[in-house]
Amino acid sequence: MTLFEQNGVTRFIDMDKKISLIVIGGGPGGYVAAIRGAQLGADVTLIEKNRLGGTCLNVGCIPTKALLHAAEIMEEMNHAAEYGIKVKAEGYDWKQVLAKKRAVVNQLVGGVTGLLKANKVKVIEGEAAFTGTKTLSINKKDGKTETLTGDKIIIATGSVPAIPPIPGVQGNPACIDSTSALSLENPPESLLVIGGGVIGMELATAYNAFGTKVTIVEALPKLLPMMDGELTATLRGLMEKKGIEILTEAKVLSVGKSGDKAEVQVDLKGVKKSFVAEKVLVAVGRKTDTAALQLDKAGIRHDRGKIQVNEFMETSVKDVYAIGDCLGQIMLAHIASVQGELAAENALGHKMGFDSKTNPSCVYTMPEFAGVGLTEEGAKEKGIDYGVGNFPLFANGKALIANGGVGAIKILYGKKFNEILGIHILGPRATEMIGEGALALGLEATLEEVIQTIHAHPTVTEAVREAALAAEKRAIHIPNK
């Protein structure tokens, strides 16, 4: 018998017979689930068809941030003279930029490999398909086929870039997805980005810093639809000042060829316009990567490849779980990791439901943008009586030093109990600071509890407290309206 402590309750699980756990997919959801399962005493096998680390480590979060960090260094050098530093960027060595990106990726993938080995997780390189409820056929990389049966199975196959049915996109060498955008031989002279979501905005930011003429085309009225509208509008203005052309309420009609470049036809609020670009980045989102799994053979309920689960991450088939992007819901690496831990724990006897309340959304533009909880748009939709506290970062010493005080912090609170409903940050290191907002939501903190928390000075995070003070018209470092 094995003893577990959960929510103050002692639980016992019969582990006399070691439970076999199969995890399909080695991304940030899958490898975390495998490690957690091994920690709980299961005999774990992980199946990965490409590289451990999945999209995030290999062709997503990590390599994108490596490019963005290089872009940030370029940006800092361009403004060094403002701080009395006489340095001039002589250009860049793109091969070295890519080499540094690969080195970071390889180190992290190697780390995951080591962690799995340390936890005695067996790794099989191959692609899995269900042949029954708990039976899998593995087409291995060495050409052999293996059949596996597990007591418990966790599906973590992730997602792939979605390609919209725009005439001329398929087969056009000038059209690239986010994966290809991370390993171009050189920054293109011009780049048209289809999609104003997180992926499009981040890659637009990176290539703009390396001198690429960037145009973003977004079909919706606003960029970054899941983020706070007011701060998104501020970010748009900042990006346009850097020379990025942004078109919203604009629909791409077709992509053709113009010599060795692409010619893109766009319907801009009823007016047709033509754009020529060296490369066209198709960044309209991602879709689940579940086609090869043969879900129907296992009886797993899904909606056009989006696997359906309950709050415990269990599918319609008992003892078969699914996590992360393959659910087609919140496609974020940190969500997949949390769900991976939960699925492994629930598979091995716990009973914990998933709650996305504290999930932060992060956009690694310059400046960074992050939010957690309700936006104003979301609060209005729900009919919540809310208030707002705003604090501009030009009144914060550390932000003024870091980026000239560009950005703001915004707190939403419920007027009845003064509880924090959402925190949104546009400014230096916003993606690091949003953890305070997530903790506040998780603890159901009030404005007063944020105010009573002493924040270090000088930091950008003390502006979170000032935003809470502003909500009560008690701000110290700005006039209260």
C-alpha positions in Angstrom: 0.0 0.0 0.0 1.2 3.5 -0.8 0.1 6.6 1.3 -0.8 10.0 -0.2 -1.8 13.2 1.4 -4.3 15.3 -0.6 -6.2 18.4 0.6 -5.7 17.2 4.2 -7.1 13.8 3.5 -4.9 10.7 3.7 -5.5 8.2 0.8 -4.1 4.7 0.3 -3.6 3.2 -3.2 -2.9 -0.5 -3.7 0.5 -0.6 -5.5 1.3 -4.2 -4.7 0.8 -4.7 -8.5 2.7 -2.0 -10.2 0.4 0.0 -12.4 1.5 0.4 -16.0 1.0 3.9 -17.4 1.5 4.8 -21.1 1.9 8.4 -22.0 1.5 9.3 -25.7 3.5 12.5 -26.5 6.6 13.9 -24.9 5.8 17.6 -24.9 5.4 19.8 -21.8 2.2 17.9 -20.9 3.4 14.4 -21.7 6.8 14.4 -20.1 5.5 16.1 -17.0 2.7 13.4 -16.7 5.3 10.7 -17.2 7.6 12.1 -14.5 4.7 12.6 -12.1 3.4 9.1 -12.8 6.8 7.6 -12.1 7.0 9.6 -8.8 3.8 8.0 -7.7 5.2 4.5 -8.3 3.8 3.6 -11.8 5.7 1.7 -14.4 5.8 4.4 -17.1 6.3 4.2 -20.9 6.4 7.4 -22.9 5.9 7.4 -26.7 7.2 10.3 -28.8 7.1 10.4 -32.6 9.5 13.4 -33.0 11.7 15.0 -30.3 11.2 15.1 -26.6 10.0 18.5 -25.5 7.3 18.7 -28.1 6.3 21.9 -29.9 7.1 24.2 -27.0 10.8 23.2 -26.5 11.6 22.5 -30.2 9.6 24.8 -32.4 7.5 27.0 -30.2 7.9 28.8 -26.9 11.6 28.3 -26.3 13.1 29.0 -29.8 10.7 31.9 -30.3 11.8 33.5 -27.0 15.5 32.9 -28.0 14.9 35.0 -31.1 13.0 37.6 -29.2 15.8 37.9 -26.7 18.2 38.5 -29.5 15.8 41.1 -30.9 15.6 42.7 -27.4 19.4 43.0 -27.3 19.2 44.8 -30.7 16.6 47.1 -29.3 18.7 47.9 -26.2 21.7 48.7 -28.4 19.7 51.1 -30.5 18.8 53.0 -27.4 22.1 52.8 -25.6 23.1 56.3 -26.4 20.1 57.6 -24.3 22.0 56.2 -21.3 25.4 57.5 -22.3 26.7 54.2 -23.6 28.5 54.8 -26.9 28.0 51.6 -28.8 26.8 51.0 -32.3 25.4 47.7 -33.6 27.4 46.7 -36.6 24.6 44.4 -37.6 24.1 40.8 -36.7 25.3 37.3 -37.5 22.1 35.4 -38.2 23.8 32.1 -38.2 24.9 32.7 -34.7 21.4 33.9 -33.7 20.1 30.5 -34.9 23.0 28.6 -33.3 22.3 30.2 -29.9 18.6 29.3 -30.3 19.5 25.7 -31.2 21.9 25.5 -28.2 19.2 26.6 -25.8 16.7 24.1 -27.3 19.2 21.2 -27.2 20.2 21.9 -23.6 16.5 21.8 -22.5 15.7 18.7 -24.5 18.8 17.1 -23.0 17.5 18.0 -19.6 14.1 16.4 -20.3 15.8 13.3 -21.5 17.9 13.2 -18.3 14.9 13.7 -16.1 12.9 10.9 -17.7 15.9 8.6 -17.4 16.4 9.6 -13.7 12.7 8.7 -13.1 13.1 5.4 -14.9 10.6 6.3 -17.6 11.0 4.1 -20.7 10.9 6.1 -23.9 9.9 4.7 -27.2 10.5 6.7 -30.4 7.5 6.1 -32.7 3.9 7.0 -33.5 1.0 5.4 -31.6 -2.4 4.4 -32.7 -5.2 2.7 -30.8 -6.3 -0.8 -31.7 -8.6 -1.1 -28.7 -9.6 0.7 -25.5 -6.2 0.3 -23.9 -4.1 -1.3 -26.6 -1.7 0.6 -28.9 0.2 -0.2 -32.0 3.5 1.7 -32.2 5.2 2.3 -35.6 8.7 2.8 -34.3 11.4 4.9 -35.9 13.5 1.9 -36.6 10.8 0.5 -38.8 9.5 -2.1 -36.4 6.0 -2.4 -34.9 5.3 -2.9 -31.2 2.0 -3.6 -29.4 1.5 -2.1 -26.0 -1.3 -2.5 -23.4 -1.5 -0.2 -20.4 -3.5 -0.1 -17.2 -3.7 3.7 -17.6 -3.1 5.8 -20.7 -2.6 9.6 -21.0 -2.9 11.2 -24.4 -0.7 14.3 -24.9 -0.2 14.5 -28.6 -0.4 18.3 -28.8 -1.2 20.4 -31.9 0.1 21.5 -35.3 -0.1 24.9 -37.1 -3.6 25.4 -38.7 -3.5 26.2 -42.4 -6.6 28.2 -43.5 -8.3 27.5 -46.8 -7.0 30.6 -48.5 -6.5 30.1 -52.3 -2.8 30.0 -53.1 -1.4 29.3 -49.6 -0.9 25.5 -50.0 2.2 24.7 -51.9 3.4 28.3 -52.2 7.1 28.4 -51.2 6.8 32.0 -50.0 4.2 30.9 -47.4 5.6 29.6 -44.1 4.2 28.5 -40.7 5.5 29.3 -37.3 7.9 26.3 -37.4 9.5 27.4 -40.6 9.7 31.0 -39.4 12.1 30.0 -36.6 14.7 28.7 -39.0 14.8 30.9 -42.0 18.2 31.2 -43.6 18.0 35.0 -43.2 15.5 37.5 -42.0 13.3 38.4 -45.0 13.3 41.8 -46.5 9.5 41.9 -46.0 7.0 39.7 -44.1 3.2 39.7 -44.2 1.7 38.0 -41.2 -1.8 36.5 -41.5 -3.2 36.6 -38.0 -2.8 39.0 -35.1 -2.8 36.5 -32.3 0.1 35.7 -30.0 2.3 33.8 -32.5 1.9 36.4 -35.2 2.6 39.3 -32.9 5.7 37.8 -31.3 7.3 36.8 -34.6 6.4 40.2 -36.1 8.1 41.8 -33.1 11.3 39.7 -33.6 11.7 40.2 -37.3 10.9 43.9 -37.1 13.9 44.3 -34.8 16.1 42.6 -37.3 15.0 45.1 -40.0 12.2 43.3 -41.8 9.3 45.3 -43.1 6.4 43.7 -41.4 2.6 43.9 -42.1 0.0 42.2 -39.9 -3.4 41.3 -41.4 -6.1 40.4 -38.8 -9.7 39.5 -39.7 -11.1 40.6 -36.3 -11.6 44.2 -35.2 -8.8 43.9 -32.7 -5.5 42.1 -32.2 -5.0 39.6 -29.4 -8.7 38.9 -28.8 -8.2 37.2 -25.4 -6.3 40.2 -23.9 -7.5 43.4 -22.4 -8.7 45.7 -25.1 -7.4 49.0 -23.8 -3.9 47.7 -23.3 -4.0 45.9 -26.6 -4.7 49.2 -28.3 -1.7 50.7 -26.5 0.5 47.9 -27.7 -0.8 48.3 -31.3 0.2 52.0 -31.2 3.7 51.1 -29.9 4.2 48.5 -32.6 3.1 50.9 -35.3 5.6 53.5 -34.1 8.3 50.9 -34.8 7.1 50.7 -38.4 4.9 47.6 -38.2 1.9 48.1 -40.4 -1.3 46.7 -38.8 -4.5 46.1 -40.6 -7.6 44.9 -38.6 -11.0 43.9 -40.0 -9.0 42.7 -43.0 -9.6 39.4 -44.8 -6.9 37.7 -46.9 -8.6 36.7 -50.2 -5.8 34.9 -51.9 -2.0 34.5 -52.1 -0.4 34.5 -55.5 3.2 34.9 -56.9 5.0 38.0 -57.9 8.4 36.8 -59.2 10.1 35.1 -56.2 7.8 36.9 -53.8 4.2 36.5 -52.8 1.3 38.8 -53.8 -1.4 38.9 -51.2 -4.9 40.2 -52.0 -6.7 41.7 -49.0 -10.2 42.9 -48.4 -9.8 45.8 -46.0 -13.3 46.8 -44.9 -14.7 46.4 -48.4 -11.7 47.8 -50.2 -9.4 45.4 -52.0 -5.7 46.0 -51.6 -2.6 44.2 -52.8 0.6 43.6 -50.9 3.9 42.1 -52.1 6.1 40.3 -49.5 9.1 38.1 -49.6 7.5 35.8 -47.0 4.0 35.2 -45.8 3.7 33.9 -42.2 0.4 32.0 -41.8 -0.3 32.4 -38.0 -4.0 31.8 -37.6 -3.7 29.4 -34.7 -3.2 25.7 -34.2 -5.3 22.5 -34.5 -5.2 19.3 -32.5 -2.7 16.6 -33.6 -4.9 13.5 -33.1 -5.6 12.1 -36.6 -3.1 9.3 -36.4 -4.4 8.1 -33.0 -7.4 6.2 -34.4 -9.5 7.5 -31.5 -12.7 5.8 -32.8 -11.1 2.4 -32.4 -10.8 3.0 -28.7 -14.3 4.5 -28.4 -12.8 7.8 -27.2 -15.3 10.6 -27.7 -14.0 13.6 -29.7 -15.3 16.6 -31.7 -13.5 16.6 -35.0 -10.2 15.5 -33.3 -10.7 17.6 -30.2 -10.7 15.0 -27.4 -13.4 15.5 -24.8 -12.6 15.0 -21.1 -14.2 15.6 -17.7 -12.8 17.9 -15.0 -10.5 15.1 -14.0 -9.0 14.9 -17.5 -10.5 11.5 -18.1 -11.9 10.7 -21.5 -15.2 8.8 -22.3 -13.1 5.6 -21.8 -12.3 4.8 -18.2 -8.6 5.0 -17.3 -7.8 6.9 -20.5 -6.9 10.5 -20.0 -6.1 13.4 -22.3 -4.3 16.7 -21.7 -3.0 19.9 -23.3 -3.4 21.0 -26.9 -5.1 17.8 -28.1 -8.2 18.9 -26.2 -8.5 22.0 -28.5 -9.2 24.3 -25.6 -6.5 26.3 -23.9 -3.4 25.7 -26.0 -0.6 26.8 -23.6 2.4 24.8 -22.4 1.8 25.7 -18.8 -1.8 24.5 -19.0 -0.6 21.2 -20.5 1.9 20.7 -17.7 -0.6 21.3 -14.9 -3.1 19.0 -16.6 -0.3 16.4 -17.0 0.3 16.4 -13.3 -3.4 16.1 -12.6 -4.0 13.3 -15.1 -1.1 11.3 -13.6 -2.4 11.8 -10.1 -6.0 11.0 -11.0 -4.9 7.9 -12.9 -3.1 6.7 -9.8 -5.9 7.2 -7.3 -6.3 10.9 -6.6 -9.4 12.9 -7.4 -8.5 16.5 -8.3 -10.4 18.6 -10.8 -8.8 21.1 -13.2 -9.4 24.8 -12.6 -8.0 27.4 -15.1 -8.9 30.4 -12.9 -5.2 31.3 -12.3 -4.1 30.7 -15.9 -2.0 33.6 -17.1 -1.8 34.6 -20.8 1.5 36.0 -21.9 2.6 37.8 -25.1 6.4 38.3 -25.5 6.3 41.5 -27.5 8.4 44.6 -26.7 7.1 45.6 -24.2 5.8 42.4 -22.8 2.0 41.9 -22.2 0.4 39.6 -19.7 -3.0 39.1 -18.1 -4.8 36.8 -15.8 -8.5 36.6 -14.8 -11.3 38.7 -16.4 -10.8 41.5 -18.9 -13.1 44.4 -19.0 -14.8 42.8 -22.0 -15.3 39.6 -20.1 -16.7 41.3 -17.0 -19.2 43.2 -19.2 -20.3 40.0 -20.9 -20.9 38.4 -17.6 -22.8 41.4 -16.3 -20.4 41.8 -13.3 -20.5 45.1 -11.4 -16.8 45.9 -11.5 -14.3 48.7 -11.0 -10.9 49.5 -12.4 -7.6 50.7 -11.0 -5.0 52.0 -13.5 -1.4 52.9 -13.0 0.7 54.3 -15.9 4.3 53.1 -15.8 5.7 56.5 -16.6 5.2 57.2 -12.9 7.2 54.1 -11.9 11.0 54.7 -11.4 12.2 51.2 -12.5 10.0 51.2 -15.6 11.2 54.7 -16.5 14.7 53.4 -16.3 14.0 50.1 -18.2 12.0 51.4 -21.2 11.1 55.0 -20.7 8.0 54.2 -18.6 6.0 52.7 -21.5 3.0 50.7 -20.4 0.5 50.4 -17.6 -0.9 48.1 -15.0 -4.7 47.6 -14.7 -6.6 45.8 -11.9 -10.3 44.8 -12.2 -12.2 44.2 -9.0 -15.7 43.4 -7.9 -17.5 46.4 -6.4 -19.4 44.3 -3.8 -16.5 42.6 -2.1 -13.5 44.4 -3.6 -12.1 41.0 -4.7 -9.5 40.9 -7.5 -11.1 39.8 -10.8 -8.2 40.4 -13.2 -4.8 41.9 -13.5 -3.3 43.1 -16.8 0.2 44.3 -17.4 1.8 46.0 -20.4 5.4 46.8 -19.6 8.9 45.5 -18.8 9.0 41.9 -17.7 5.2 41.7 -17.6 5.3 37.9 -18.1 7.4 37.5 -14.9 5.2 39.9 -12.9 1.9 38.3 -13.8 2.6 35.5 -11.2 1.5 37.9 -8.5 -1.8 38.4 -10.3 -2.3 34.6 -10.6 -1.6 34.1 -6.9 -4.0 37.0 -6.0 -6.8 35.3 -8.0 -6.0 31.9 -6.5 -6.2 33.2 -3.0 -9.3 35.3 -3.8 -7.4 38.4 -2.6 -9.0 41.8 -2.2 -7.7 45.2 -3.1 -6.8 45.8 0.5 -4.8 42.6 0.7 -2.7 43.7 -2.3 -2.3 47.1 -0.7 -1.2 45.7 2.6 1.5 43.6 0.9 4.8 45.5 1.0 6.3 45.7 -2.4 10.0 46.3 -2.9 11.3 49.6 -4.2 12.4 50.4 -6.8 10.7 47.7 -8.8 8.1 47.6 -11.5 6.0 45.3 -9.3 5.3 48.1 -6.8 3.1 49.5 -9.6 0.7 46.6 -9.0 0.1 47.9 -5.5 -0.3 51.5 -6.9 -2.9 50.2 -9.3 -4.8 48.7 -6.3 -4.5 52.1 -4.6 -5.7 53.8 -7.7 -8.8 51.6 -7.7 -9.6 53.1 -4.2 -8.6 56.6 -5.4 -5.6 56.4 -2.9 -2.7 56.3 -5.4 0.4 58.1 -4.1 2.4 58.6 -7.3 -0.3 59.8 -9.7 -3.2 62.3 -9.2 -6.4 60.4 -8.3 -9.4 61.0 -10.7 
